Amino acid sequence: MADYGPIWREPGPGDETGVRREARLKAGYWCFQLPHGYKSHKTKEHGKLMLRHEPVASQIQEAIEGYAPARKDISEKTSRFVASSPAPAATSL
């Protein structure tokens, strides 16, 4: 019978970090690098919270919202192109 002792290991600090990160994500907190336009604010109750960093956040929001209508036009054009192009011939093996 094989000895599995060397393969198994005790959980280490890295495993605990992953468990804690997963718990924070499930609780609704952000655990990664902050997106552009946000800054962190430390509180006693919740630890670090994500807050908007004005005026950068407003500029980014305006740029994204301005792009949204154009995105719809692009997707419609792509859909029409795919629908109008002939389907590739099925190849037999």
Biopython code that builds the backbone (N, CA, C, O; Angstrom):
import numpy as np
from Bio.PDB.StructureBuilder import StructureBuilder

atoms = [
    (1, "MET", "N", (0.848, -1.174, 0.000)),
    (1, "MET", "CA", (0.000, 0.000, 0.000)),
    (1, "MET", "C", (0.896, 1.242, 0.000)),
    (1, "MET", "O", (1.905, 1.289, 0.704)),
    (2, "ALA", "N", (0.526, 2.222, -0.779)),
    (2, "ALA", "CA", (1.333, 3.432, -0.917)),
    (2, "ALA", "C", (1.185, 4.334, 0.306)),
    (2, "ALA", "O", (0.146, 4.354, 0.966)),
    (3, "ASP", "N", (2.239, 5.068, 0.584)),
    (3, "ASP", "CA", (2.238, 6.006, 1.694)),
    (3, "ASP", "C", (1.899, 7.396, 1.154)),
    (3, "ASP", "O", (2.650, 7.948, 0.350)),
    (4, "TYR", "N", (0.772, 7.964, 1.593)),
    (4, "TYR", "CA", (0.321, 9.260, 1.105)),
    (4, "TYR", "C", (0.751, 10.407, 2.017)),
    (4, "TYR", "O", (0.406, 11.559, 1.753)),
    (5, "GLY", "N", (1.477, 10.126, 3.055)),
    (5, "GLY", "CA", (1.905, 11.157, 3.995)),
    (5, "GLY", "C", (2.662, 12.298, 3.344)),
    (5, "GLY", "O", (2.344, 13.456, 3.617)),
    (6, "PRO", "N", (3.652, 12.033, 2.490)),
    (6, "PRO", "CA", (4.397, 13.130, 1.876)),
    (6, "PRO", "C", (3.543, 13.997, 0.941)),
    (6, "PRO", "O", (3.862, 15.165, 0.720)),
    (7, "ILE", "N", (2.462, 13.432, 0.394)),
    (7, "ILE", "CA", (1.623, 14.186, -0.539)),
    (7, "ILE", "C", (0.719, 15.145, 0.223)),
    (7, "ILE", "O", (0.528, 16.283, -0.207)),
    (8, "TRP", "N", (0.164, 14.707, 1.341)),
    (8, "TRP", "CA", (-0.741, 15.541, 2.125)),
    (8, "TRP", "C", (0.060, 16.554, 2.909)),
    (8, "TRP", "O", (1.196, 16.290, 3.304)),
    (9, "ARG", "N", (-0.523, 17.701, 3.132)),
    (9, "ARG", "CA", (0.157, 18.731, 3.900)),
    (9, "ARG", "C", (-0.857, 19.458, 4.772)),
    (9, "ARG", "O", (-2.067, 19.386, 4.558)),
    (10, "GLU", "N", (-0.325, 20.147, 5.743)),
    (10, "GLU", "CA", (-1.174, 20.944, 6.624)),
    (10, "GLU", "C", (-1.482, 22.273, 5.943)),
    (10, "GLU", "O", (-0.645, 22.803, 5.213)),
    (11, "PRO", "N", (-2.682, 22.817, 6.177)),
    (11, "PRO", "CA", (-2.983, 24.134, 5.602)),
    (11, "PRO", "C", (-2.040, 25.196, 6.150)),
    (11, "PRO", "O", (-1.724, 25.199, 7.340)),
    (12, "GLY", "N", (-1.593, 26.093, 5.284)),
    (12, "GLY", "CA", (-0.664, 27.145, 5.693)),
    (12, "GLY", "C", (-1.308, 28.514, 5.615)),
    (12, "GLY", "O", (-2.512, 28.621, 5.381)),
    (13, "PRO", "N", (-0.525, 29.561, 5.807)),
    (13, "PRO", "CA", (-1.055, 30.931, 5.786)),
    (13, "PRO", "C", (-1.688, 31.312, 4.445)),
    (13, "PRO", "O", (-2.649, 32.080, 4.408)),
    (14, "GLY", "N", (-1.159, 30.783, 3.361)),
    (14, "GLY", "CA", (-1.733, 31.089, 2.049)),
    (14, "GLY", "C", (-3.145, 30.564, 1.907)),
    (14, "GLY", "O", (-3.989, 31.204, 1.281)),
    (15, "ASP", "N", (-3.408, 29.399, 2.486)),
    (15, "ASP", "CA", (-4.749, 28.830, 2.439)),
    (15, "ASP", "C", (-5.714, 29.677, 3.261)),
    (15, "ASP", "O", (-6.860, 29.883, 2.862)),
    (16, "GLU", "N", (-5.257, 30.159, 4.393)),
    (16, "GLU", "CA", (-6.101, 30.997, 5.245)),
    (16, "GLU", "C", (-6.427, 32.314, 4.551)),
    (16, "GLU", "O", (-7.538, 32.827, 4.685)),
    (17, "THR", "N", (-5.477, 32.860, 3.816)),
    (17, "THR", "CA", (-5.705, 34.109, 3.102)),
    (17, "THR", "C", (-6.809, 33.939, 2.070)),
    (17, "THR", "O", (-7.674, 34.804, 1.932)),
    (18, "GLY", "N", (-6.780, 32.837, 1.353)),
    (18, "GLY", "CA", (-7.815, 32.575, 0.359)),
    (18, "GLY", "C", (-9.192, 32.436, 0.975)),
    (18, "GLY", "O", (-10.180, 32.925, 0.427)),
    (19, "VAL", "N", (-9.255, 31.765, 2.119)),
    (19, "VAL", "CA", (-10.532, 31.589, 2.804)),
    (19, "VAL", "C", (-11.068, 32.937, 3.275)),
    (19, "VAL", "O", (-12.259, 33.218, 3.140)),
    (20, "ARG", "N", (-10.194, 33.760, 3.822)),
    (20, "ARG", "CA", (-10.618, 35.092, 4.289)),
    (20, "ARG", "C", (-11.074, 35.964, 3.124)),
    (20, "ARG", "O", (-12.071, 36.678, 3.232)),
    (21, "ARG", "N", (-10.345, 35.906, 2.013)),
    (21, "ARG", "CA", (-10.718, 36.697, 0.841)),
    (21, "ARG", "C", (-12.092, 36.264, 0.333)),
    (21, "ARG", "O", (-12.932, 37.104, 0.008)),
    (22, "GLU", "N", (-12.315, 34.967, 0.265)),
    (22, "GLU", "CA", (-13.603, 34.467, -0.200)),
    (22, "GLU", "C", (-14.731, 34.921, 0.725)),
    (22, "GLU", "O", (-15.805, 35.290, 0.251)),
    (23, "ALA", "N", (-14.501, 34.898, 2.039)),
    (23, "ALA", "CA", (-15.515, 35.341, 2.991)),
    (23, "ALA", "C", (-15.818, 36.829, 2.821)),
    (23, "ALA", "O", (-16.976, 37.237, 2.900)),
    (24, "ARG", "N", (-14.784, 37.643, 2.587)),
    (24, "ARG", "CA", (-15.008, 39.086, 2.384)),
    (24, "ARG", "C", (-15.780, 39.343, 1.093)),
    (24, "ARG", "O", (-16.657, 40.207, 1.056)),
    (25, "LEU", "N", (-15.462, 38.603, 0.039)),
    (25, "LEU", "CA", (-16.189, 38.770, -1.213)),
    (25, "LEU", "C", (-17.663, 38.404, -1.042)),
    (25, "LEU", "O", (-18.541, 39.103, -1.550)),
    (26, "LYS", "N", (-17.931, 37.321, -0.335)),
    (26, "LYS", "CA", (-19.318, 36.912, -0.101)),
    (26, "LYS", "C", (-20.064, 37.932, 0.751)),
    (26, "LYS", "O", (-21.283, 38.058, 0.632)),
    (27, "ALA", "N", (-19.355, 38.657, 1.605)),
    (27, "ALA", "CA", (-19.972, 39.682, 2.441)),
    (27, "ALA", "C", (-20.181, 40.993, 1.678)),
    (27, "ALA", "O", (-20.799, 41.920, 2.201)),
    (28, "GLY", "N", (-19.667, 41.075, 0.435)),
    (28, "GLY", "CA", (-19.898, 42.255, -0.379)),
    (28, "GLY", "C", (-18.754, 43.248, -0.403)),
    (28, "GLY", "O", (-18.933, 44.374, -0.866)),
    (29, "TYR", "N", (-17.589, 42.866, 0.082)),
    (29, "TYR", "CA", (-16.433, 43.766, 0.085)),
    (29, "TYR", "C", (-15.555, 43.491, -1.129)),
    (29, "TYR", "O", (-15.565, 42.384, -1.667)),
    (30, "TRP", "N", (-14.791, 44.503, -1.564)),
    (30, "TRP", "CA", (-13.871, 44.390, -2.699)),
    (30, "TRP", "C", (-12.493, 44.046, -2.157)),
    (30, "TRP", "O", (-11.982, 44.753, -1.289)),
    (31, "CYS", "N", (-11.879, 42.971, -2.654)),
    (31, "CYS", "CA", (-10.612, 42.479, -2.101)),
    (31, "CYS", "C", (-9.430, 42.648, -3.041)),
    (31, "CYS", "O", (-8.337, 42.165, -2.743)),
    (32, "PHE", "N", (-9.620, 43.311, -4.149)),
    (32, "PHE", "CA", (-8.569, 43.384, -5.148)),
    (32, "PHE", "C", (-8.117, 44.831, -5.334)),
    (32, "PHE", "O", (-8.537, 45.720, -4.593)),
    (33, "GLN", "N", (-7.260, 45.060, -6.325)),
    (33, "GLN", "CA", (-6.796, 46.415, -6.605)),
    (33, "GLN", "C", (-7.994, 47.287, -6.971)),
    (33, "GLN", "O", (-8.883, 46.859, -7.706)),
    (34, "LEU", "N", (-8.008, 48.504, -6.454)),
    (34, "LEU", "CA", (-9.145, 49.391, -6.691)),
    (34, "LEU", "C", (-9.214, 49.804, -8.159)),
    (34, "LEU", "O", (-8.181, 50.060, -8.778)),
    (35, "PRO", "N", (-10.423, 49.871, -8.720)),
    (35, "PRO", "CA", (-10.568, 50.368, -10.085)),
    (35, "PRO", "C", (-10.237, 51.860, -10.140)),
    (35, "PRO", "O", (-10.275, 52.549, -9.121)),
    (36, "HIS", "N", (-9.914, 52.350, -11.336)),
    (36, "HIS", "CA", (-9.646, 53.781, -11.504)),
    (36, "HIS", "C", (-10.896, 54.559, -11.118)),
    (36, "HIS", "O", (-12.013, 54.172, -11.463)),
    (37, "GLY", "N", (-10.698, 55.651, -10.404)),
    (37, "GLY", "CA", (-11.809, 56.485, -9.991)),
    (37, "GLY", "C", (-12.302, 56.182, -8.585)),
    (37, "GLY", "O", (-13.289, 56.766, -8.138)),
    (38, "TYR", "N", (-11.626, 55.271, -7.878)),
    (38, "TYR", "CA", (-12.003, 54.934, -6.509)),
    (38, "TYR", "C", (-10.783, 55.049, -5.598)),
    (38, "TYR", "O", (-9.645, 54.901, -6.043)),
    (39, "LYS", "N", (-11.037, 55.313, -4.327)),
    (39, "LYS", "CA", (-9.974, 55.339, -3.332)),
    (39, "LYS", "C", (-10.469, 54.568, -2.107)),
    (39, "LYS", "O", (-11.672, 54.371, -1.936)),
    (40, "SER", "N", (-9.549, 54.139, -1.268)),
    (40, "SER", "CA", (-9.946, 53.390, -0.079)),
    (40, "SER", "C", (-10.004, 54.331, 1.122)),
    (40, "SER", "O", (-9.235, 55.285, 1.233)),
    (41, "HIS", "N", (-10.938, 54.030, 2.010)),
    (41, "HIS", "CA", (-11.120, 54.814, 3.230)),
    (41, "HIS", "C", (-11.221, 53.824, 4.380)),
    (41, "HIS", "O", (-12.052, 52.916, 4.347)),
    (42, "LYS", "N", (-10.382, 53.993, 5.394)),
    (42, "LYS", "CA", (-10.336, 53.054, 6.507)),
    (42, "LYS", "C", (-11.332, 53.456, 7.595)),
    (42, "LYS", "O", (-11.356, 54.609, 8.026)),
    (43, "THR", "N", (-12.148, 52.504, 8.034)),
    (43, "THR", "CA", (-13.094, 52.735, 9.120)),
    (43, "THR", "C", (-12.894, 51.677, 10.197)),
    (43, "THR", "O", (-12.356, 50.602, 9.929)),
    (44, "LYS", "N", (-13.325, 51.982, 11.405)),
    (44, "LYS", "CA", (-13.199, 51.010, 12.493)),
    (44, "LYS", "C", (-14.178, 49.850, 12.333)),
    (44, "LYS", "O", (-13.851, 48.708, 12.656)),
    (45, "GLU", "N", (-15.371, 50.141, 11.836)),
    (45, "GLU", "CA", (-16.414, 49.120, 11.746)),
    (45, "GLU", "C", (-16.181, 48.114, 10.622)),
    (45, "GLU", "O", (-16.401, 46.916, 10.801)),
    (46, "HIS", "N", (-15.733, 48.603, 9.458)),
    (46, "HIS", "CA", (-15.693, 47.754, 8.268)),
    (46, "HIS", "C", (-14.303, 47.568, 7.681)),
    (46, "HIS", "O", (-14.166, 46.826, 6.708)),
    (47, "GLY", "N", (-13.284, 48.188, 8.209)),
    (47, "GLY", "CA", (-11.961, 48.120, 7.599)),
    (47, "GLY", "C", (-11.885, 49.080, 6.426)),
    (47, "GLY", "O", (-12.395, 50.197, 6.511)),
    (48, "LYS", "N", (-11.262, 48.670, 5.342)),
    (48, "LYS", "CA", (-11.130, 49.537, 4.176)),
    (48, "LYS", "C", (-12.387, 49.456, 3.323)),
    (48, "LYS", "O", (-12.855, 48.368, 2.987)),
    (49, "LEU", "N", (-12.929, 50.624, 2.977)),
    (49, "LEU", "CA", (-14.083, 50.715, 2.098)),
    (49, "LEU", "C", (-13.695, 51.469, 0.833)),
    (49, "LEU", "O", (-12.764, 52.275, 0.837)),
    (50, "MET", "N", (-14.410, 51.199, -0.235)),
    (50, "MET", "CA", (-14.156, 51.821, -1.522)),
    (50, "MET", "C", (-15.050, 53.053, -1.654)),
    (50, "MET", "O", (-16.268, 52.954, -1.506)),
    (51, "LEU", "N", (-14.455, 54.204, -1.930)),
    (51, "LEU", "CA", (-15.196, 55.446, -2.136)),
    (51, "LEU", "C", (-14.825, 56.040, -3.485)),
    (51, "LEU", "O", (-13.717, 55.838, -3.981)),
    (52, "ARG", "N", (-15.771, 56.780, -4.078)),
    (52, "ARG", "CA", (-15.492, 57.449, -5.352)),
    (52, "ARG", "C", (-14.449, 58.538, -5.143)),
    (52, "ARG", "O", (-14.489, 59.262, -4.148)),
    (53, "HIS", "N", (-13.523, 58.651, -6.076)),
    (53, "HIS", "CA", (-12.485, 59.678, -6.037)),
    (53, "HIS", "C", (-12.833, 60.712, -7.099)),
    (53, "HIS", "O", (-12.524, 60.542, -8.278)),
    (54, "GLU", "N", (-13.479, 61.783, -6.661)),
    (54, "GLU", "CA", (-13.908, 62.832, -7.591)),
    (54, "GLU", "C", (-12.735, 63.740, -7.932)),
    (54, "GLU", "O", (-11.873, 63.909, -7.070)),
    (55, "PRO", "N", (-12.634, 64.318, -9.074)),
    (55, "PRO", "CA", (-13.516, 64.318, -10.227)),
    (55, "PRO", "C", (-13.233, 63.180, -11.199)),
    (55, "PRO", "O", (-13.909, 63.054, -12.220)),
    (56, "VAL", "N", (-12.237, 62.348, -10.891)),
    (56, "VAL", "CA", (-11.855, 61.259, -11.800)),
    (56, "VAL", "C", (-13.012, 60.291, -12.006)),
    (56, "VAL", "O", (-13.257, 59.855, -13.131)),
    (57, "ALA", "N", (-13.729, 59.949, -10.938)),
    (57, "ALA", "CA", (-14.828, 58.990, -11.033)),
    (57, "ALA", "C", (-15.931, 59.505, -11.949)),
    (57, "ALA", "O", (-16.487, 58.735, -12.731)),
    (58, "SER", "N", (-16.252, 60.775, -11.867)),
    (58, "SER", "CA", (-17.291, 61.354, -12.736)),
    (58, "SER", "C", (-16.862, 61.349, -14.199)),
    (58, "SER", "O", (-17.677, 61.101, -15.088)),
    (59, "GLN", "N", (-15.586, 61.622, -14.448)),
    (59, "GLN", "CA", (-15.089, 61.615, -15.826)),
    (59, "GLN", "C", (-15.146, 60.211, -16.418)),
    (59, "GLN", "O", (-15.534, 60.039, -17.574)),
    (60, "ILE", "N", (-14.764, 59.215, -15.637)),
    (60, "ILE", "CA", (-14.804, 57.833, -16.117)),
    (60, "ILE", "C", (-16.250, 57.402, -16.348)),
    (60, "ILE", "O", (-16.546, 56.747, -17.348)),
    (61, "GLN", "N", (-17.152, 57.761, -15.436)),
    (61, "GLN", "CA", (-18.565, 57.417, -15.585)),
    (61, "GLN", "C", (-19.141, 58.032, -16.856)),
    (61, "GLN", "O", (-19.866, 57.367, -17.596)),
    (62, "GLU", "N", (-18.820, 59.294, -17.110)),
    (62, "GLU", "CA", (-19.314, 59.967, -18.304)),
    (62, "GLU", "C", (-18.787, 59.302, -19.574)),
    (62, "GLU", "O", (-19.522, 59.152, -20.550)),
    (63, "ALA", "N", (-17.524, 58.905, -19.561)),
    (63, "ALA", "CA", (-16.941, 58.247, -20.734)),
    (63, "ALA", "C", (-17.611, 56.902, -21.001)),
    (63, "ALA", "O", (-17.898, 56.570, -22.151)),
    (64, "ILE", "N", (-17.859, 56.131, -19.948)),
    (64, "ILE", "CA", (-18.482, 54.812, -20.117)),
    (64, "ILE", "C", (-19.926, 54.966, -20.579)),
    (64, "ILE", "O", (-20.373, 54.250, -21.475)),
    (65, "GLU", "N", (-20.658, 55.904, -19.967)),
    (65, "GLU", "CA", (-22.053, 56.107, -20.364)),
    (65, "GLU", "C", (-22.154, 56.657, -21.777)),
    (65, "GLU", "O", (-23.133, 56.384, -22.472)),
    (66, "GLY", "N", (-21.164, 57.425, -22.218)),
    (66, "GLY", "CA", (-21.153, 57.923, -23.586)),
    (66, "GLY", "C", (-20.854, 56.823, -24.589)),
    (66, "GLY", "O", (-21.279, 56.903, -25.742)),
    (67, "TYR", "N", (-20.133, 55.804, -24.169)),
    (67, "TYR", "CA", (-19.778, 54.700, -25.057)),
    (67, "TYR", "C", (-20.920, 53.708, -25.196)),
    (67, "TYR", "O", (-21.009, 53.018, -26.212)),
    (68, "ALA", "N", (-21.796, 53.616, -24.204)),
    (68, "ALA", "CA", (-22.845, 52.600, -24.178)),
    (68, "ALA", "C", (-23.762, 52.649, -25.410)),
    (68, "ALA", "O", (-24.004, 51.590, -25.989)),
    (69, "PRO", "N", (-24.289, 53.803, -25.852)),
    (69, "PRO", "CA", (-25.150, 53.805, -27.043)),
    (69, "PRO", "C", (-24.401, 53.357, -28.300)),
    (69, "PRO", "O", (-24.971, 52.659, -29.138)),
    (70, "ALA", "N", (-23.154, 53.742, -28.438)),
    (70, "ALA", "CA", (-22.375, 53.324, -29.607)),
    (70, "ALA", "C", (-22.154, 51.824, -29.603)),
    (70, "ALA", "O", (-22.080, 51.202, -30.662)),
    (71, "ARG", "N", (-22.051, 51.252, -28.441)),
    (71, "ARG", "CA", (-21.846, 49.804, -28.335)),
    (71, "ARG", "C", (-23.044, 49.058, -28.892)),
    (71, "ARG", "O", (-22.884, 48.010, -29.516)),
    (72, "LYS", "N", (-24.245, 49.584, -28.675)),
    (72, "LYS", "CA", (-25.440, 48.943, -29.193)),
    (72, "LYS", "C", (-25.410, 48.940, -30.719)),
    (72, "LYS", "O", (-25.736, 47.931, -31.345)),
    (73, "ASP", "N", (-25.017, 50.068, -31.322)),
    (73, "ASP", "CA", (-24.932, 50.147, -32.781)),
    (73, "ASP", "C", (-23.913, 49.150, -33.324)),
    (73, "ASP", "O", (-24.159, 48.502, -34.342)),
    (74, "ILE", "N", (-22.782, 49.026, -32.655)),
    (74, "ILE", "CA", (-21.741, 48.096, -33.089)),
    (74, "ILE", "C", (-22.246, 46.671, -33.032)),
    (74, "ILE", "O", (-21.997, 45.894, -33.955)),
    (75, "SER", "N", (-22.953, 46.305, -31.965)),
    (75, "SER", "CA", (-23.434, 44.932, -31.842)),
    (75, "SER", "C", (-24.510, 44.638, -32.883)),
    (75, "SER", "O", (-24.576, 43.518, -33.391)),
    (76, "GLU", "N", (-25.364, 45.631, -33.217)),
    (76, "GLU", "CA", (-26.377, 45.421, -34.251)),
    (76, "GLU", "C", (-25.723, 45.218, -35.615)),
    (76, "GLU", "O", (-26.139, 44.344, -36.375)),
    (77, "LYS", "N", (-24.703, 46.016, -35.933)),
    (77, "LYS", "CA", (-23.994, 45.858, -37.207)),
    (77, "LYS", "C", (-23.328, 44.491, -37.287)),
    (77, "LYS", "O", (-23.351, 43.843, -38.333)),
    (78, "THR", "N", (-22.733, 44.055, -36.178)),
    (78, "THR", "CA", (-22.088, 42.744, -36.149)),
    (78, "THR", "C", (-23.109, 41.643, -36.347)),
    (78, "THR", "O", (-22.857, 40.687, -37.081)),
    (79, "SER", "N", (-24.262, 41.765, -35.699)),
    (79, "SER", "CA", (-25.314, 40.753, -35.839)),
    (79, "SER", "C", (-25.798, 40.661, -37.283)),
    (79, "SER", "O", (-25.995, 39.565, -37.809)),
    (80, "ARG", "N", (-25.992, 41.832, -37.930)),
    (80, "ARG", "CA", (-26.432, 41.835, -39.333)),
    (80, "ARG", "C", (-25.376, 41.198, -40.239)),
    (80, "ARG", "O", (-25.720, 40.450, -41.154)),
    (81, "PHE", "N", (-24.116, 41.482, -39.997)),
    (81, "PHE", "CA", (-23.048, 40.912, -40.811)),
    (81, "PHE", "C", (-23.014, 39.390, -40.679)),
    (81, "PHE", "O", (-22.894, 38.676, -41.674)),
    (82, "VAL", "N", (-23.119, 38.902, -39.445)),
    (82, "VAL", "CA", (-23.083, 37.448, -39.222)),
    (82, "VAL", "C", (-24.304, 36.793, -39.854)),
    (82, "VAL", "O", (-24.196, 35.718, -40.444)),
    (83, "ALA", "N", (-25.456, 37.429, -39.737)),
    (83, "ALA", "CA", (-26.673, 36.851, -40.314)),
    (83, "ALA", "C", (-26.627, 36.826, -41.838)),
    (83, "ALA", "O", (-27.157, 35.901, -42.453)),
    (84, "SER", "N", (-25.995, 37.837, -42.461)),
    (84, "SER", "CA", (-25.966, 37.908, -43.919)),
    (84, "SER", "C", (-24.863, 37.036, -44.531)),
    (84, "SER", "O", (-24.943, 36.689, -45.710)),
    (85, "SER", "N", (-23.867, 36.687, -43.773)),
    (85, "SER", "CA", (-22.776, 35.876, -44.331)),
    (85, "SER", "C", (-23.219, 34.421, -44.437)),
    (85, "SER", "O", (-23.920, 33.921, -43.557)),
    (86, "PRO", "N", (-22.819, 33.743, -45.503)),
    (86, "PRO", "CA", (-23.223, 32.346, -45.665)),
    (86, "PRO", "C", (-22.570, 31.450, -44.613)),
    (86, "PRO", "O", (-21.442, 31.689, -44.181)),
    (87, "ALA", "N", (-23.297, 30.428, -44.221)),
    (87, "ALA", "CA", (-22.785, 29.486, -43.227)),
    (87, "ALA", "C", (-21.686, 28.652, -43.879)),
    (87, "ALA", "O", (-21.792, 28.317, -45.059)),
    (88, "PRO", "N", (-20.654, 28.316, -43.152)),
    (88, "PRO", "CA", (-19.578, 27.495, -43.729)),
    (88, "PRO", "C", (-20.117, 26.092, -44.045)),
    (88, "PRO", "O", (-20.973, 25.560, -43.339)),
    (89, "ALA", "N", (-19.592, 25.522, -45.114)),
    (89, "ALA", "CA", (-20.014, 24.177, -45.524)),
    (89, "ALA", "C", (-19.554, 23.150, -44.514)),
    (89, "ALA", "O", (-18.437, 23.229, -44.002)),
    (90, "ALA", "N", (-20.403, 22.196, -44.227)),
    (90, "ALA", "CA", (-20.051, 21.144, -43.289)),
    (90, "ALA", "C", (-19.053, 20.212, -43.958)),
    (90, "ALA", "O", (-19.229, 19.831, -45.115)),
    (91, "THR", "N", (-18.030, 19.857, -43.247)),
    (91, "THR", "CA", (-17.024, 18.956, -43.813)),
    (91, "THR", "C", (-17.272, 17.567, -43.263)),
    (91, "THR", "O", (-17.585, 17.404, -42.084)),
    (92, "SER", "N", (-17.134, 16.584, -44.103)),
    (92, "SER", "CA", (-17.311, 15.203, -43.643)),
    (92, "SER", "C", (-15.954, 14.616, -43.340)),
    (92, "SER", "O", (-14.947, 14.957, -43.960)),
    (93, "LEU", "N", (-15.955, 13.735, -42.380)),
    (93, "LEU", "CA", (-14.697, 13.100, -41.988)),
    (93, "LEU", "C", (-14.385, 11.931, -42.817)),
    (93, "LEU", "O", (-13.357, 11.286, -42.612)),
]
sb = StructureBuilder()
sb.init_structure("model")
sb.init_model(0)
sb.init_chain("A")
sb.init_seg("    ")
for serial, (resi, resn, name, xyz) in enumerate(atoms, 1):
    if name == "N":
        sb.init_residue(resn, " ", resi, " ")
    sb.init_atom(name, np.array(xyz, "f"), 0.0, 1.0, " ", f" {name:<3s}", serial, name[0])
structure = sb.get_structure()
